[in-house]
Amino acid sequence: MEELWMISEFEKIAALNPDRIIKLLKKDKELFWEIIVSAYLDRKISLGKAAELLGITREELIKEFHKRGIPIRKLSKEDIIAEVEVLECL
């Protein structure tokens, strides 16, 4: 794909203006979903944080993951701490 240069340019713009890029990504709901799921599977965010970013409850996200065949990670110590932090914000 010859347009790969666009991705590196996108990354540069994202580093300079992350709020604008996030707003843009949120407009494409399926792409935003894929980014959140990918971050969850890569252990960059917790299940609770993924649900929060998607605007749904943790239970709704678990149901959706099961429906789509996406594995639920076992909670690590860091995941538990992140989940508690999310709950404290509610």
Biopython code that builds the backbone (N, CA, C, O; Angstrom):
import numpy as np
from Bio.PDB.StructureBuilder import StructureBuilder

atoms = [
    (1, "MET", "N", (0.853, -1.175, 0.000)),
    (1, "MET", "CA", (0.000, 0.000, 0.000)),
    (1, "MET", "C", (0.901, 1.241, 0.000)),
    (1, "MET", "O", (1.686, 1.451, 0.924)),
    (2, "GLU", "N", (0.777, 2.027, -1.016)),
    (2, "GLU", "CA", (1.666, 3.172, -1.151)),
    (2, "GLU", "C", (1.305, 4.350, -0.251)),
    (2, "GLU", "O", (2.101, 5.281, -0.120)),
    (3, "GLU", "N", (0.133, 4.334, 0.368)),
    (3, "GLU", "CA", (-0.277, 5.444, 1.231)),
    (3, "GLU", "C", (0.160, 5.276, 2.688)),
    (3, "GLU", "O", (-0.341, 5.985, 3.560)),
    (4, "LEU", "N", (1.071, 4.365, 2.963)),
    (4, "LEU", "CA", (1.530, 4.153, 4.337)),
    (4, "LEU", "C", (2.156, 5.404, 4.937)),
    (4, "LEU", "O", (2.164, 5.570, 6.156)),
    (5, "TRP", "N", (2.672, 6.270, 4.104)),
    (5, "TRP", "CA", (3.248, 7.517, 4.602)),
    (5, "TRP", "C", (2.196, 8.343, 5.354)),
    (5, "TRP", "O", (2.533, 9.107, 6.259)),
    (6, "MET", "N", (0.922, 8.186, 4.973)),
    (6, "MET", "CA", (-0.141, 8.938, 5.648)),
    (6, "MET", "C", (-0.237, 8.560, 7.126)),
    (6, "MET", "O", (-0.539, 9.399, 7.975)),
    (7, "ILE", "N", (0.024, 7.294, 7.417)),
    (7, "ILE", "CA", (-0.053, 6.834, 8.804)),
    (7, "ILE", "C", (1.003, 7.519, 9.655)),
    (7, "ILE", "O", (0.715, 7.943, 10.774)),
    (8, "SER", "N", (2.213, 7.632, 9.144)),
    (8, "SER", "CA", (3.260, 8.307, 9.924)),
    (8, "SER", "C", (2.946, 9.790, 10.076)),
    (8, "SER", "O", (3.242, 10.378, 11.116)),
    (9, "GLU", "N", (2.356, 10.398, 9.064)),
    (9, "GLU", "CA", (1.969, 11.810, 9.174)),
    (9, "GLU", "C", (0.823, 11.965, 10.190)),
    (9, "GLU", "O", (0.786, 12.925, 10.960)),
    (10, "PHE", "N", (-0.096, 11.012, 10.171)),
    (10, "PHE", "CA", (-1.202, 11.013, 11.124)),
    (10, "PHE", "C", (-0.668, 10.925, 12.553)),
    (10, "PHE", "O", (-1.142, 11.628, 13.445)),
    (11, "GLU", "N", (0.314, 10.063, 12.760)),
    (11, "GLU", "CA", (0.924, 9.914, 14.088)),
    (11, "GLU", "C", (1.573, 11.225, 14.547)),
    (11, "GLU", "O", (1.484, 11.582, 15.721)),
    (12, "LYS", "N", (2.215, 11.931, 13.636)),
    (12, "LYS", "CA", (2.839, 13.209, 13.993)),
    (12, "LYS", "C", (1.782, 14.231, 14.405)),
    (12, "LYS", "O", (1.939, 14.937, 15.402)),
    (13, "ILE", "N", (0.709, 14.299, 13.629)),
    (13, "ILE", "CA", (-0.365, 15.238, 13.950)),
    (13, "ILE", "C", (-1.031, 14.853, 15.262)),
    (13, "ILE", "O", (-1.382, 15.721, 16.061)),
    (14, "ALA", "N", (-1.207, 13.547, 15.488)),
    (14, "ALA", "CA", (-1.815, 13.070, 16.728)),
    (14, "ALA", "C", (-0.977, 13.467, 17.940)),
    (14, "ALA", "O", (-1.520, 13.801, 18.993)),
    (15, "ALA", "N", (0.337, 13.431, 17.789)),
    (15, "ALA", "CA", (1.218, 13.814, 18.897)),
    (15, "ALA", "C", (1.102, 15.308, 19.194)),
    (15, "ALA", "O", (1.228, 15.726, 20.345)),
    (16, "LEU", "N", (0.865, 16.097, 18.172)),
    (16, "LEU", "CA", (0.761, 17.548, 18.347)),
    (16, "LEU", "C", (-0.627, 18.001, 18.793)),
    (16, "LEU", "O", (-0.763, 18.994, 19.507)),
    (17, "ASN", "N", (-1.646, 17.274, 18.372)),
    (17, "ASN", "CA", (-3.020, 17.678, 18.665)),
    (17, "ASN", "C", (-3.892, 16.455, 18.955)),
    (17, "ASN", "O", (-4.777, 16.116, 18.169)),
    (18, "PRO", "N", (-3.637, 15.794, 20.090)),
    (18, "PRO", "CA", (-4.367, 14.549, 20.379)),
    (18, "PRO", "C", (-5.876, 14.739, 20.531)),
    (18, "PRO", "O", (-6.638, 13.854, 20.141)),
    (19, "ASP", "N", (-6.329, 15.858, 21.081)),
    (19, "ASP", "CA", (-7.771, 16.060, 21.262)),
    (19, "ASP", "C", (-8.507, 16.063, 19.926)),
    (19, "ASP", "O", (-9.599, 15.509, 19.810)),
    (20, "ARG", "N", (-7.911, 16.680, 18.936)),
    (20, "ARG", "CA", (-8.532, 16.734, 17.604)),
    (20, "ARG", "C", (-8.623, 15.338, 16.995)),
    (20, "ARG", "O", (-9.635, 14.985, 16.389)),
    (21, "ILE", "N", (-7.575, 14.555, 17.156)),
    (21, "ILE", "CA", (-7.556, 13.204, 16.596)),
    (21, "ILE", "C", (-8.571, 12.315, 17.303)),
    (21, "ILE", "O", (-9.273, 11.538, 16.656)),
    (22, "ILE", "N", (-8.652, 12.425, 18.630)),
    (22, "ILE", "CA", (-9.623, 11.629, 19.379)),
    (22, "ILE", "C", (-11.043, 11.963, 18.938)),
    (22, "ILE", "O", (-11.868, 11.069, 18.751)),
    (23, "LYS", "N", (-11.322, 13.244, 18.775)),
    (23, "LYS", "CA", (-12.651, 13.661, 18.315)),
    (23, "LYS", "C", (-12.944, 13.066, 16.932)),
    (23, "LYS", "O", (-14.055, 12.603, 16.672)),
    (24, "LEU", "N", (-11.954, 13.081, 16.062)),
    (24, "LEU", "CA", (-12.108, 12.503, 14.728)),
    (24, "LEU", "C", (-12.362, 11.000, 14.799)),
    (24, "LEU", "O", (-13.250, 10.488, 14.117)),
    (25, "LEU", "N", (-11.593, 10.295, 15.616)),
    (25, "LEU", "CA", (-11.742, 8.842, 15.736)),
    (25, "LEU", "C", (-13.108, 8.459, 16.306)),
    (25, "LEU", "O", (-13.689, 7.452, 15.901)),
    (26, "LYS", "N", (-13.616, 9.250, 17.233)),
    (26, "LYS", "CA", (-14.911, 8.946, 17.845)),
    (26, "LYS", "C", (-16.052, 9.043, 16.841)),
    (26, "LYS", "O", (-17.108, 8.448, 17.054)),
    (27, "LYS", "N", (-15.860, 9.776, 15.761)),
    (27, "LYS", "CA", (-16.901, 9.893, 14.736)),
    (27, "LYS", "C", (-17.108, 8.578, 13.991)),
    (27, "LYS", "O", (-18.215, 8.292, 13.533)),
    (28, "ASP", "N", (-16.062, 7.787, 13.869)),
    (28, "ASP", "CA", (-16.162, 6.479, 13.220)),
    (28, "ASP", "C", (-16.291, 5.438, 14.326)),
    (28, "ASP", "O", (-15.288, 4.928, 14.827)),
    (29, "LYS", "N", (-17.519, 5.127, 14.702)),
    (29, "LYS", "CA", (-17.770, 4.279, 15.872)),
    (29, "LYS", "C", (-17.114, 2.904, 15.772)),
    (29, "LYS", "O", (-16.599, 2.399, 16.769)),
    (30, "GLU", "N", (-17.122, 2.293, 14.593)),
    (30, "GLU", "CA", (-16.525, 0.961, 14.452)),
    (30, "GLU", "C", (-15.005, 1.026, 14.585)),
    (30, "GLU", "O", (-14.405, 0.156, 15.216)),
    (31, "LEU", "N", (-14.383, 2.033, 14.007)),
    (31, "LEU", "CA", (-12.937, 2.198, 14.144)),
    (31, "LEU", "C", (-12.568, 2.480, 15.594)),
    (31, "LEU", "O", (-11.588, 1.935, 16.102)),
    (32, "PHE", "N", (-13.352, 3.333, 16.270)),
    (32, "PHE", "CA", (-13.092, 3.641, 17.675)),
    (32, "PHE", "C", (-13.224, 2.369, 18.515)),
    (32, "PHE", "O", (-12.408, 2.120, 19.404)),
    (33, "TRP", "N", (-14.252, 1.564, 18.231)),
    (33, "TRP", "CA", (-14.447, 0.277, 18.923)),
    (33, "TRP", "C", (-13.204, -0.597, 18.746)),
    (33, "TRP", "O", (-12.690, -1.159, 19.713)),
    (34, "GLU", "N", (-12.728, -0.707, 17.507)),
    (34, "GLU", "CA", (-11.565, -1.546, 17.221)),
    (34, "GLU", "C", (-10.318, -1.057, 17.965)),
    (34, "GLU", "O", (-9.527, -1.863, 18.456)),
    (35, "ILE", "N", (-10.152, 0.239, 18.042)),
    (35, "ILE", "CA", (-8.996, 0.806, 18.756)),
    (35, "ILE", "C", (-9.085, 0.473, 20.245)),
    (35, "ILE", "O", (-8.091, 0.072, 20.851)),
    (36, "ILE", "N", (-10.257, 0.635, 20.829)),
    (36, "ILE", "CA", (-10.444, 0.361, 22.260)),
    (36, "ILE", "C", (-10.215, -1.125, 22.543)),
    (36, "ILE", "O", (-9.515, -1.471, 23.494)),
    (37, "VAL", "N", (-10.799, -2.000, 21.728)),
    (37, "VAL", "CA", (-10.627, -3.445, 21.924)),
    (37, "VAL", "C", (-9.160, -3.828, 21.780)),
    (37, "VAL", "O", (-8.641, -4.617, 22.569)),
    (38, "SER", "N", (-8.500, -3.278, 20.787)),
    (38, "SER", "CA", (-7.083, -3.566, 20.586)),
    (38, "SER", "C", (-6.256, -3.132, 21.790)),
    (38, "SER", "O", (-5.371, -3.863, 22.237)),
    (39, "ALA", "N", (-6.541, -1.949, 22.314)),
    (39, "ALA", "CA", (-5.825, -1.459, 23.499)),
    (39, "ALA", "C", (-6.089, -2.359, 24.701)),
    (39, "ALA", "O", (-5.184, -2.621, 25.494)),
    (40, "TYR", "N", (-7.329, -2.834, 24.838)),
    (40, "TYR", "CA", (-7.667, -3.747, 25.924)),
    (40, "TYR", "C", (-6.895, -5.063, 25.785)),
    (40, "TYR", "O", (-6.294, -5.544, 26.746)),
    (41, "LEU", "N", (-6.918, -5.634, 24.587)),
    (41, "LEU", "CA", (-6.236, -6.911, 24.371)),
    (41, "LEU", "C", (-4.720, -6.787, 24.525)),
    (41, "LEU", "O", (-4.053, -7.748, 24.907)),
    (42, "ASP", "N", (-4.177, -5.608, 24.228)),
    (42, "ASP", "CA", (-2.740, -5.359, 24.399)),
    (42, "ASP", "C", (-2.379, -4.955, 25.830)),
    (42, "ASP", "O", (-1.236, -4.600, 26.120)),
    (43, "ARG", "N", (-3.382, -5.016, 26.723)),
    (43, "ARG", "CA", (-3.202, -4.681, 28.141)),
    (43, "ARG", "C", (-2.802, -3.231, 28.383)),
    (43, "ARG", "O", (-2.129, -2.924, 29.368)),
    (44, "LYS", "N", (-3.214, -2.347, 27.491)),
    (44, "LYS", "CA", (-2.939, -0.920, 27.670)),
    (44, "LYS", "C", (-4.016, -0.253, 28.509)),
    (44, "LYS", "O", (-3.760, 0.751, 29.173)),
    (45, "ILE", "N", (-5.226, -0.814, 28.480)),
    (45, "ILE", "CA", (-6.326, -0.308, 29.293)),
    (45, "ILE", "C", (-7.067, -1.486, 29.915)),
    (45, "ILE", "O", (-7.002, -2.615, 29.429)),
    (46, "SER", "N", (-7.764, -1.194, 30.993)),
    (46, "SER", "CA", (-8.544, -2.224, 31.682)),
    (46, "SER", "C", (-9.914, -2.380, 31.020)),
    (46, "SER", "O", (-10.307, -1.578, 30.172)),
    (47, "LEU", "N", (-10.616, -3.410, 31.420)),
    (47, "LEU", "CA", (-11.976, -3.635, 30.930)),
    (47, "LEU", "C", (-12.874, -2.468, 31.325)),
    (47, "LEU", "O", (-13.677, -1.990, 30.525)),
    (48, "GLY", "N", (-12.729, -2.019, 32.561)),
    (48, "GLY", "CA", (-13.522, -0.884, 33.038)),
    (48, "GLY", "C", (-13.248, 0.382, 32.245)),
    (48, "GLY", "O", (-14.176, 1.120, 31.914)),
    (49, "LYS", "N", (-11.988, 0.638, 31.939)),
    (49, "LYS", "CA", (-11.624, 1.817, 31.155)),
    (49, "LYS", "C", (-12.159, 1.698, 29.742)),
    (49, "LYS", "O", (-12.638, 2.682, 29.178)),
    (50, "ALA", "N", (-12.085, 0.507, 29.160)),
    (50, "ALA", "CA", (-12.627, 0.288, 27.817)),
    (50, "ALA", "C", (-14.124, 0.594, 27.799)),
    (50, "ALA", "O", (-14.614, 1.276, 26.898)),
    (51, "ALA", "N", (-14.842, 0.090, 28.792)),
    (51, "ALA", "CA", (-16.282, 0.348, 28.884)),
    (51, "ALA", "C", (-16.558, 1.838, 29.029)),
    (51, "ALA", "O", (-17.452, 2.382, 28.382)),
    (52, "GLU", "N", (-15.784, 2.488, 29.883)),
    (52, "GLU", "CA", (-15.951, 3.926, 30.094)),
    (52, "GLU", "C", (-15.757, 4.696, 28.787)),
    (52, "GLU", "O", (-16.560, 5.567, 28.452)),
    (53, "LEU", "N", (-14.702, 4.379, 28.056)),
    (53, "LEU", "CA", (-14.421, 5.071, 26.799)),
    (53, "LEU", "C", (-15.508, 4.830, 25.752)),
    (53, "LEU", "O", (-15.801, 5.703, 24.935)),
    (54, "LEU", "N", (-16.097, 3.642, 25.785)),
    (54, "LEU", "CA", (-17.156, 3.299, 24.840)),
    (54, "LEU", "C", (-18.528, 3.786, 25.284)),
    (54, "LEU", "O", (-19.500, 3.696, 24.534)),
    (55, "GLY", "N", (-18.602, 4.303, 26.509)),
    (55, "GLY", "CA", (-19.865, 4.840, 27.008)),
    (55, "GLY", "C", (-20.889, 3.787, 27.365)),
    (55, "GLY", "O", (-22.094, 4.017, 27.258)),
    (56, "ILE", "N", (-20.404, 2.617, 27.793)),
    (56, "ILE", "CA", (-21.301, 1.534, 28.203)),
    (56, "ILE", "C", (-20.820, 0.999, 29.556)),
    (56, "ILE", "O", (-19.735, 1.341, 30.027)),
    (57, "THR", "N", (-21.649, 0.158, 30.163)),
    (57, "THR", "CA", (-21.247, -0.423, 31.440)),
    (57, "THR", "C", (-20.276, -1.570, 31.201)),
    (57, "THR", "O", (-20.172, -2.103, 30.096)),
    (58, "ARG", "N", (-19.581, -1.930, 32.246)),
    (58, "ARG", "CA", (-18.639, -3.047, 32.192)),
    (58, "ARG", "C", (-19.369, -4.334, 31.812)),
    (58, "ARG", "O", (-18.860, -5.131, 31.023)),
    (59, "GLU", "N", (-20.559, -4.534, 32.373)),
    (59, "GLU", "CA", (-21.348, -5.735, 32.095)),
    (59, "GLU", "C", (-21.789, -5.770, 30.632)),
    (59, "GLU", "O", (-21.770, -6.827, 30.001)),
    (60, "GLU", "N", (-22.186, -4.619, 30.095)),
    (60, "GLU", "CA", (-22.577, -4.569, 28.681)),
    (60, "GLU", "C", (-21.389, -4.910, 27.780)),
    (60, "GLU", "O", (-21.544, -5.594, 26.768)),
    (61, "LEU", "N", (-20.215, -4.432, 28.154)),
    (61, "LEU", "CA", (-19.020, -4.717, 27.361)),
    (61, "LEU", "C", (-18.673, -6.204, 27.411)),
    (61, "LEU", "O", (-18.313, -6.797, 26.394)),
    (62, "ILE", "N", (-18.783, -6.795, 28.584)),
    (62, "ILE", "CA", (-18.522, -8.236, 28.708)),
    (62, "ILE", "C", (-19.472, -9.025, 27.811)),
    (62, "ILE", "O", (-19.045, -9.950, 27.120)),
    (63, "LYS", "N", (-20.757, -8.667, 27.816)),
    (63, "LYS", "CA", (-21.731, -9.345, 26.948)),
    (63, "LYS", "C", (-21.360, -9.178, 25.478)),
    (63, "LYS", "O", (-21.440, -10.129, 24.700)),
    (64, "GLU", "N", (-20.953, -7.965, 25.099)),
    (64, "GLU", "CA", (-20.580, -7.705, 23.713)),
    (64, "GLU", "C", (-19.325, -8.484, 23.327)),
    (64, "GLU", "O", (-19.238, -9.012, 22.219)),
    (65, "PHE", "N", (-18.361, -8.555, 24.233)),
    (65, "PHE", "CA", (-17.153, -9.339, 23.983)),
    (65, "PHE", "C", (-17.515, -10.808, 23.763)),
    (65, "PHE", "O", (-17.012, -11.437, 22.832)),
    (66, "HIS", "N", (-18.377, -11.352, 24.610)),
    (66, "HIS", "CA", (-18.793, -12.749, 24.465)),
    (66, "HIS", "C", (-19.480, -12.958, 23.114)),
    (66, "HIS", "O", (-19.226, -13.944, 22.422)),
    (67, "LYS", "N", (-20.349, -12.023, 22.753)),
    (67, "LYS", "CA", (-21.077, -12.117, 21.496)),
    (67, "LYS", "C", (-20.124, -12.106, 20.293)),
    (67, "LYS", "O", (-20.354, -12.804, 19.306)),
    (68, "ARG", "N", (-19.047, -11.304, 20.387)),
    (68, "ARG", "CA", (-18.091, -11.169, 19.282)),
    (68, "ARG", "C", (-16.921, -12.147, 19.379)),
    (68, "ARG", "O", (-16.048, -12.163, 18.511)),
    (69, "GLY", "N", (-16.906, -12.957, 20.429)),
    (69, "GLY", "CA", (-15.829, -13.929, 20.586)),
    (69, "GLY", "C", (-14.507, -13.317, 21.026)),
    (69, "GLY", "O", (-13.441, -13.870, 20.754)),
    (70, "ILE", "N", (-14.576, -12.176, 21.705)),
    (70, "ILE", "CA", (-13.370, -11.500, 22.197)),
    (70, "ILE", "C", (-13.096, -12.004, 23.606)),
    (70, "ILE", "O", (-13.978, -11.945, 24.463)),
    (71, "PRO", "N", (-11.890, -12.498, 23.861)),
    (71, "PRO", "CA", (-11.592, -13.061, 25.185)),
    (71, "PRO", "C", (-11.553, -11.990, 26.278)),
    (71, "PRO", "O", (-11.134, -10.854, 26.057)),
    (72, "ILE", "N", (-12.004, -12.396, 27.457)),
    (72, "ILE", "CA", (-11.913, -11.547, 28.641)),
    (72, "ILE", "C", (-10.631, -11.936, 29.361)),
    (72, "ILE", "O", (-10.428, -13.103, 29.698)),
    (73, "ARG", "N", (-9.771, -10.955, 29.594)),
    (73, "ARG", "CA", (-8.503, -11.236, 30.270)),
    (73, "ARG", "C", (-8.741, -11.534, 31.745)),
    (73, "ARG", "O", (-9.692, -11.038, 32.350)),
    (74, "LYS", "N", (-7.872, -12.342, 32.302)),
    (74, "LYS", "CA", (-7.848, -12.499, 33.752)),
    (74, "LYS", "C", (-7.234, -11.229, 34.313)),
    (74, "LYS", "O", (-6.300, -10.670, 33.738)),
    (75, "LEU", "N", (-7.763, -10.784, 35.430)),
    (75, "LEU", "CA", (-7.299, -9.526, 36.006)),
    (75, "LEU", "C", (-5.924, -9.675, 36.651)),
    (75, "LEU", "O", (-5.687, -10.576, 37.456)),
    (76, "SER", "N", (-5.035, -8.774, 36.279)),
    (76, "SER", "CA", (-3.737, -8.678, 36.945)),
    (76, "SER", "C", (-3.876, -7.689, 38.107)),
    (76, "SER", "O", (-4.917, -7.049, 38.255)),
    (77, "LYS", "N", (-2.865, -7.568, 38.902)),
    (77, "LYS", "CA", (-2.872, -6.601, 40.004)),
    (77, "LYS", "C", (-3.109, -5.192, 39.458)),
    (77, "LYS", "O", (-3.873, -4.418, 40.035)),
    (78, "GLU", "N", (-2.444, -4.862, 38.337)),
    (78, "GLU", "CA", (-2.608, -3.542, 37.727)),
    (78, "GLU", "C", (-4.040, -3.330, 37.239)),
    (78, "GLU", "O", (-4.588, -2.234, 37.362)),
    (79, "ASP", "N", (-4.644, -4.385, 36.685)),
    (79, "ASP", "CA", (-6.028, -4.298, 36.221)),
    (79, "ASP", "C", (-6.969, -4.012, 37.391)),
    (79, "ASP", "O", (-7.875, -3.186, 37.279)),
    (80, "ILE", "N", (-6.753, -4.689, 38.493)),
    (80, "ILE", "CA", (-7.611, -4.489, 39.665)),
    (80, "ILE", "C", (-7.493, -3.052, 40.164)),
    (80, "ILE", "O", (-8.498, -2.423, 40.495)),
    (81, "ILE", "N", (-6.281, -2.539, 40.218)),
    (81, "ILE", "CA", (-6.069, -1.154, 40.649)),
    (81, "ILE", "C", (-6.781, -0.189, 39.694)),
    (81, "ILE", "O", (-7.434, 0.757, 40.134)),
    (82, "ALA", "N", (-6.649, -0.434, 38.387)),
    (82, "ALA", "CA", (-7.303, 0.420, 37.386)),
    (82, "ALA", "C", (-8.816, 0.353, 37.521)),
    (82, "ALA", "O", (-9.495, 1.374, 37.414)),
    (83, "GLU", "N", (-9.349, -0.844, 37.755)),
    (83, "GLU", "CA", (-10.798, -0.994, 37.931)),
    (83, "GLU", "C", (-11.285, -0.209, 39.149)),
    (83, "GLU", "O", (-12.328, 0.442, 39.089)),
    (84, "VAL", "N", (-10.543, -0.265, 40.242)),
    (84, "VAL", "CA", (-10.905, 0.481, 41.455)),
    (84, "VAL", "C", (-10.881, 1.976, 41.168)),
    (84, "VAL", "O", (-11.763, 2.710, 41.616)),
    (85, "GLU", "N", (-9.877, 2.431, 40.424)),
    (85, "GLU", "CA", (-9.783, 3.858, 40.082)),
    (85, "GLU", "C", (-10.989, 4.301, 39.271)),
    (85, "GLU", "O", (-11.522, 5.388, 39.492)),
    (86, "VAL", "N", (-11.424, 3.464, 38.330)),
    (86, "VAL", "CA", (-12.599, 3.795, 37.524)),
    (86, "VAL", "C", (-13.832, 3.882, 38.425)),
    (86, "VAL", "O", (-14.629, 4.811, 38.296)),
    (87, "LEU", "N", (-13.988, 2.931, 39.325)),
    (87, "LEU", "CA", (-15.140, 2.936, 40.227)),
    (87, "LEU", "C", (-15.137, 4.148, 41.147)),
    (87, "LEU", "O", (-16.197, 4.688, 41.466)),
    (88, "GLU", "N", (-13.960, 4.576, 41.573)),
    (88, "GLU", "CA", (-13.863, 5.744, 42.452)),
    (88, "GLU", "C", (-14.279, 7.017, 41.735)),
    (88, "GLU", "O", (-14.691, 7.982, 42.380)),
    (89, "CYS", "N", (-14.177, 7.036, 40.415)),
    (89, "CYS", "CA", (-14.569, 8.216, 39.633)),
    (89, "CYS", "C", (-16.074, 8.316, 39.462)),
    (89, "CYS", "O", (-16.582, 9.377, 39.099)),
    (90, "LEU", "N", (-16.798, 7.234, 39.715)),
    (90, "LEU", "CA", (-18.255, 7.234, 39.525)),
    (90, "LEU", "C", (-18.983, 7.933, 40.621)),
    (90, "LEU", "O", (-20.212, 8.011, 40.594)),
]
sb = StructureBuilder()
sb.init_structure("model")
sb.init_model(0)
sb.init_chain("A")
sb.init_seg("    ")
for serial, (resi, resn, name, xyz) in enumerate(atoms, 1):
    if name == "N":
        sb.init_residue(resn, " ", resi, " ")
    sb.init_atom(name, np.array(xyz, "f"), 0.0, 1.0, " ", f" {name:<3s}", serial, name[0])
structure = sb.get_structure()
